[in-house]
């Protein structure tokens, strides 16, 4: 063989080897892409996407979710440790739901973990595997968590900064699409928040995110499988119901027969005064008699020795969007009735049915029917209509399903508003809501509103014109920037307050929900400073993150002044005769107590505030004939508190016993189940049929 031939063969071999190497490198480095679709309105409307690009152990994610004119836009990257499956490095940037800047990083080198967010930073020495749970982040973090948990035989792993993450498989599901079949699993994650997170995973090793469904709110599912989302949501609800029934059995204490609450100071919610001491006798979920302390017949199946505590009607939260899991937090806070302000209709019907059947740990629910207009910024949780006929159909549906009220939303067509309010009134229904875009609150009142939701919707009356689009984040940023300069003594403001009072327009301020306009990163939210030490560590950490973009001290001072004036305006409305109801639109249970404190800050007495949270709630939810006052014949929805909230409103957190009809709940027991440090020691219910050996009586 000639030298030239030998060299040619060598060159050919080298070329082939190089090509093979390049091919292997290409294959090894090929990016695997998985796209997910975000759906709302029962899977009918697309609201965003999640794109996950995987290259070996490195993941790149783009996430967008927009509904109701708001939502996050995030870019996330992380690398997994090859041995442990945990996060070796992590970063997420972008904008939060309300426009706050997101920039979060995490790295682990050896046994040192370091993280930094806009809200907190830290360094921690670790021994063994630990998973960093991002403060912000996208649903793709579930895949990272599954990778770490898959390597743990017991399905548990320590978390950074704190806590333990646990995984439990709940069920398997077979899906078919054309000729393709998939086996997926519903997994329960615990250790994050108050209640379990349920996530659908693939059956791969390690498992990856397949779908993340928040029933009644949104569905995020792998692209191409969207037609299965609603079926998976129903399967998930069935499994959730089993878990919730178990929880309810654990904390619910039935009170059949007669129950005597002795030596108690009774809050007269109609007159906002305390009476007593008295004895209150209940039977089978109703109040039977109220008499002077010591006069009641002591023969009862159950006895509560109140020893001078204050007895109040169960509280009303008049602005919630209830899900299946929030009931425990509501009841532990003394909230026995909520008014839902626009949960997905199908989900709402299921929750109501389960609560009425006694299989769901939840307060009583008064539903409000959401009617929205078609637009790119529409909130898609109820009926989304285009014309008068469709609006009337929505009113009819809600009326036929026993909804006492409708709620008009941001994109509702303003030209048909008077006719729709008139039609709803003719059906005996109240009308409330946001003020539709390109209208002012005064115009909504003149068009027939009975009630306005949120303090910002009221004050936008002075900040917008017929070209201002309040379907966007402008409805938050305009009040934050401009309420500070409003002259509440001006004629236009005084005339508007007088109009509200003259027409008895109810206002649902939700001040706690709007506390976020002044909350800055790295500081505990003012809405939760007094309870932060009672919260699970990860929930407390969430209270450090801002939601609004507040770039500097000057902006912060302006927003702080605007919020203070929102509180002041609430007091001015009350003193002018405008009816108020206490709603939150925020974290269940805890936020109602803070809402009531804000009303005291506005100049109301604690007794007046408690009247709003009980009597007014029942009156405007149209259940005053059944509850909201303590008198014979009414439902036994009652709470007993330590301290005296009629003198110090903050004592409303010290709920020692809750009675909802013929079932009793110990708040400390519920809180401990949810990972919350209790606020009060339980007031035990004694068996009245057992005699006291000290005196030979049942006393």
Protein Blocks (a to p, Z undefined) as FASTA:
>chain_A
ZZklmmmmmmmmmmmmmmmmmmmmmmmmpccdddddddeehhlaccbdcddddehjaccd
dddddeehiacdddddddddfklopafbdcdedddfkopacddddddehjaccdddfkbc
cddddedjdddddfbbpfklmmmmmmmmmmpmnopacddfbdcdddddfbdcdddehjbc
cdddddddehiajbdcdddddfbdcdddfbdcdehiaccddehilmmmmmmmmmmmmmmm
mmmmmmmmmmpccdehjdddehiacddfknopaedddddddeehiafbdcdehjacfbdf
bdcdfkopacddddddfbdcddfklmmmmmmnopabdcdehiafklmmmmmmmmmnopag
cdddddddddddddfkbccfbccdfbfklmmmmmmmmmmnopabdcddfklcfklmmmmm
mmmmmnopaceddddehiafklmmmnopabdehjklmmmmmmccfkbcfkbmklmmmmmm
mmmmpcfkbmklmmmmmmmmmnopacdfklmlmmmmmccghiacfklmmmmmmpcfklmm
mmmpcfbdcfbfklmmmmmmmmmmmmmmmmmmmmnopacdddfkpaehjlmmmmmmmmmm
nopafklmmmmmmmmmmmmnopmmmgopacehiacddcddehjfklmmmlmmmcfbdceh
jaccdfklmmmmnopacfbdcdddddfkbccfklopaZZ
